[in-house]
Amino acid sequence: MTAVMLVLAVSGYSASAATEAECLRNSETELSGTDMAGSGEQERKRSLGPYTMYEQIIYQAKQERIMEWLADDMSEGRATGTHAGMSAARFIEVLFRQYGLEPLFGSSFYQPFIADSLNGTVGRNVAGIVRSAVPSDEYVLISAHYDHLGILNGNTYNGADDNASGVTVLLNLADMFGTMKKTKTGPDKNIIFAALDAKELNMAGSKALIDKLLSEEASTAYTTSGTTDPTAATAADRADSASSPEEEFPGIPKDRIICAINIDQIGTVLEPVHEADTNFVIVLGEKTLRKEHRGLIDMCNRYYNIGLDIDHTFYGSENFTELFYQLSDQTVFHQAGIPSLIFTSGFHRHTYKTTDDPDIISYPVMKKRTVLIFYLTMML
């Protein structure tokens, strides 16, 4: 790791993401007829510039540590409003701080909200930001929900793929971009990382987040007023609140959020798009992107030789593509007028089952999917 950091530190911010994106576009024709694999991995990395060094930040032991904490029986399925859910939120916050993210809301990473008005269940989004290394008023939002079903009828639903996998990818990306900021090599836009709660409760977390992000009025950075849940704030939560009372979050103009990337169930290879290739990912919502951003997903995959089989439909079905797009948090962002994508590996026989455990996760393929999102975020 030290050698990687040294290379990044001395490389400087010599080529902006915009310049690299232009090189990417200009090289598409040439790349389509070139066998980059034959030139060797080291030559590939030298030819593609300093950003490939960040791929080495992700390794299987790190992925497994995050996954196995979130999807362990001790985490009790991370249901919204439970102590296990609050522990998961604290785990994410600790890593956000470790990776160098700033709290999105004043001095607090937390956004509490009423997830279920009938019983007063309180959810907590955890959100941080890596600010641009150069002046920029553009934002990319990267999200993944961390809640799952919890314990039902005495059975623990660990939710390894749904959605500890998405949170693992989210945290790996936060680590990559946080390191980039520390080494002063980027990024060239502001990147918000949001671990969302209460997706399983009608996507209440993403609705609360988007209302806060797009608010044009000053709002309190952290408040639990009006809640009926006596566990609405832990002692650590109250400490965050006390350190930043009544700080203002003015909101972000909608047109400055150039893309929202949601990650949901991204860890398996159980239902490949084509049976012969388990190196796949499903990416829906490209048509919602700005015209200049359409096609970047496939170009990044080819240019950086990631080697994923990318499906922009849900297994070729137009109807199921539309339906699946509406089943996770990206649909909330899209309805708010933000270009929005979902990255996923789809449903499988373990979805919403007690068998959704870490042993079904393919860490090497999950890393490839993480790398694709990293480069796409750079090129947007």
N, C-alpha and C positions, 0 to 999 in steps of 0.2 A: 504493500500500500504506500509506503514511503516513497518508493521510486515513482509511483504514479503521480503522487502529489508534487514531486519535484519537477516532473515533466510538465505538469499543468501550470505550475507556478512560473516556470521560466518561459513558457510558450506565450504568455500574455494574452491580450484580447486582440490579436493581430487581424483576425478575420471575423467580422460580425456574422451573426446568423443570417442576415439578409444576403450578404455576399455568398455565403455557403449555399443558401437556397438557390441563388442564381446559378452557381456552378452546378448544382444538382439538376436544375431544369435543363441547362445547356448540354449536360452530358447524357441525357436520357437516350438519345439515338445511339450514341457510341456504346453505352452500357448494354443495350438490348442485344448486341451481338458479341459481347465480351464474356469470356468465362473467367470471372474474377476468382472463383474457388481455386483454379489451377495456379494462381500466382502466389498463393500462400497467405496465411493469416497476418503475418507481420508486414508484408508488403501492402496488404489491403489497408491496415491501420495507418501506415505511413502515408499512403496516397489519399486517405480520407480526412486527414487533419486531426487536431487535438481532441475533438469531442469523443472520438472512439475510446479514449482512455477511460472515460467514465463508465464504460461497460464493466470494467474490472471492479467497480464498487459493489456490484451485485455478485454474490456467490452463494452456493447452496446452503452452507451452514448458517448464513445470515437470514436467508429466506426461511429456513426451517425454524430458527429461534422465534421469529415473529409469528409464523403460522402455528407452531405448537403451543405458544402462550395463548393466543386468541382462541384456538379450537380445542384446548384441553378441557377435560371434564371439570376441572376446577373453575373454569370460566362460565360454566353453567348455561351455555347457549346465548349469553349476552343480550337477554331480553331488555327492551326499553323500560326504564323506570325501576330496574332492580339494582341491588348493590353490585352484582356481577357486571351489569352494563356500565355502571359508574367506574368500576375498576378497569374495564376495557378502555373507557375514555381517558382515564388517567395514564394508562400505559401508552396510549397514542400521544398524549400531550408530552410525556417525558421524552419520547423519541423525537418529536417535533423540536423540542428545545435542544436536544443533543445534536440534531442535524443543522442547527443554526437558523431555524425559522423564527420569524417575529409573530407575536400574536396578532390575529386579524382585527380583534375588537379591543382597542386600547391596550391594556396590559393583560388581558385575559384571552386564552385560547377558546373559551367556552361560550356557547350561545344556548341558554336554556329556553325551552318553549313548551307549551302544553301540547302533548302528543295525542291525548285522548281526553276530550272535555267532559265525557260522561263520568269518568272515575278520577280525573285530575292527574293522570300519569304525566310525568315530566320527562321530556327527552333532552339530550344535550348534544349539539353538534360541536365538533372540535375542529377549529380552523386556524391555519397559519399562513404566512405569506413569505415568499422569497422575492424581495424587491429587485428590480432591474439594476444591473451594474452601470447602465447608461440611462440618461433621462428618457422616460417612456410613460405614456398615459394609457398603454394597452395592457390588458389582463387576459390570462388563460386560467380557467377554473378546472381543476382536476379533482374528482370526487369519487368516493366509494362508501357505501354504507357499512357500518360495523355491527349493527344489531342483527339478531337472528331470533329464533322462536323461543329460546329458553328451555325450561323444563315443563313438559306437558304430560300429565297423567303418570308422573314418576319417571318419564323417559327424557334424557338429556339430548337435545338437538345441537350438536357442536357447530354445525355450519362451517366446515373447513373451506369448501368451495364457495358456499353462500354465506357470508362473503368475506371470510378471513383471507381468502386469496386476493380479493380486490384491495383489501386494506394492506396486505403485504406489498402488493405492487405500488400502491399509493405511497407507502413509507419508503420503499426503495427509490422511487422517483424523488421524494422529498430529500432523501440522502444525496442523490446525484446532483440535484440543482442547488441544494444547500452547500455542497462541496464546491460547486462551480462558483458560487457567490464568494465563498471564503478565499478561493484562489484567484479571484478577480478575473475570471475568464468568461463571465456571463452571469445570468442570462440577459438578453436584450429586451425583455418584457417582464412584467410583474406576473408571478405565478402563485395563485391561491390553491392551497391544499385543504380539502374539506372532508373530514371523516363524518359521515352523516348518520344520525340516529333515526329510528322510527320509520325506516323504509317499509317494514312489515306492518306498520300502522298507517296505511294509505299515504305513504311517502310524505309524512308530516314534517320530517327533518329538512328535506330539500325545499319544501314550500316555505318553511320558516327562514331558511337561509336566503332564498331568492328575494323574499320580502325585505330582508335586512339589507342585502347587497344593493338593491335597486332603490332603496328609500332615499328620497331627496330631502328628508327632514332629519335634523339631529336626533340621535337616539342614544339611550343608555347602553354602555358597553356591556354591562352585566347586571341583571336584576332578576329577582325571583318574586317580585311583588305580584300579588294576585293569584299565586299558585295555591292549591289546596293540599299539596303533597308535603308532609312534614320533613321528608328526606330530600327536598328540592335542592339543597345545597349542602355539600360536605364541608368539613372544616377547611379543607384545602381550597374548595371553591370559594368560600367566604373570604379566605385570605386573598385570593385573586381579586375578588370584588373590592375589598377594602383598599387594595393597592391602587385601584384605578376607579374611584367613585365618579359616576356621572360623566365619564369621558364620552366624547362625541364620536360617532361613526357617521360621516356625512353621506355615505352611499357612493356608488359608482355608476356613472352614466351607462345605460344599457349598451350603447354602440361601442363602448370601450372594452367590453368583454368579447373578445374576438372569437372565442370558442370555449365551450364547456365539454370536457371529456369525462364521461362517467365509466367506472370500471365495476362490473358486476359478474361474478362467477367466471373467473378467468384462469382457473388453475388446472383444468383437466384436459385429457385427450380422449375421452371416452366416446364422444360423438363427433368424429371428424367430418368435415364437409365432403371430402373424398376419401373413401376407405383406405386407399393406399398411402395417404399422407396425414400423419398425426401432428405435423408441424403446421397448425392452422390457427386462425383466429377469425371471429365474426365481428365485423365493424359496420354498424348501422348508423344512418344519419348523414352520410356524406353530402346528400343533396341539400341539406340545410346550411352547408358551409358557404362562405363567400365564394364567388366564382374563382378568384385567384388562388383559393386554397383547395379547390377540388382537384383530385388527382395526386395530392401530396402524399397520401397514405401509401399508395402503391409505389410512388417514386422513392420514398424513403426505404421501403422494403427492398427495392432493387439496388438502389445506390449504395446502401450500407450492407448489402449482401446478408440480410437477416434470414431470408429463406422461408418465410411463412406463406402458406396458402391462405390468401385473404378472400373471404366471402362477404360481399356487400349486401347480401340478402340473408334471410333466415332459411338456409337450406333450399334456396331456389323458389320459395313460395312467396308471392307478392302479398297475399293476405296475412300469412304468418309473420312476414317481415313487419308489416304495419302493426300487428297485434303485439309482437314481442317488444317493439320500440316503445310501446305505451306502458310496459310493465315495470319500468325502473325509473330512477330519478332524472335521467336525461329528458324525459318527456315534460317534466315540470320546467326545466330550464328552456326547452324549446318553446313551450307555450308562453313563456315570458318574453320571447322574441330573440333568444340567444342561439346562435348556431351550436348544435349539440350532437355529440357522438356517444355511442356506447361500444365499448370493447368487451367481448365475452367469448367464452367457449361453449355457451349454450346449456340447455337442460340435459339431464341424464338420469339414470335410474336411482341415483342417490339424492336427487334434489328433494328437499323437504323431508328427508328420511334421517333416522338415527345413524345411518351408515355413512353420512357425509362427514368423514374423518380425514385427518391429514394423509393417511396412506393412499388416498386416491389422487393426490396432487402430483403433477409432473413438473418438477422444479426447473429442469432445463428449458422446457417449452415456455413455462411461465416467464422465465428470464427473457426469452426472445420477444415475447409480447410486451414486456416492460421496456425493452430497448426500442421497439418500434414506437411506443408512445413517447419516449424520451426524444427521439429524433423528430417526430411529428411536431411536438411542442416547440422544439427549437426552430423548426422551419415555418411555423405559422406566422 
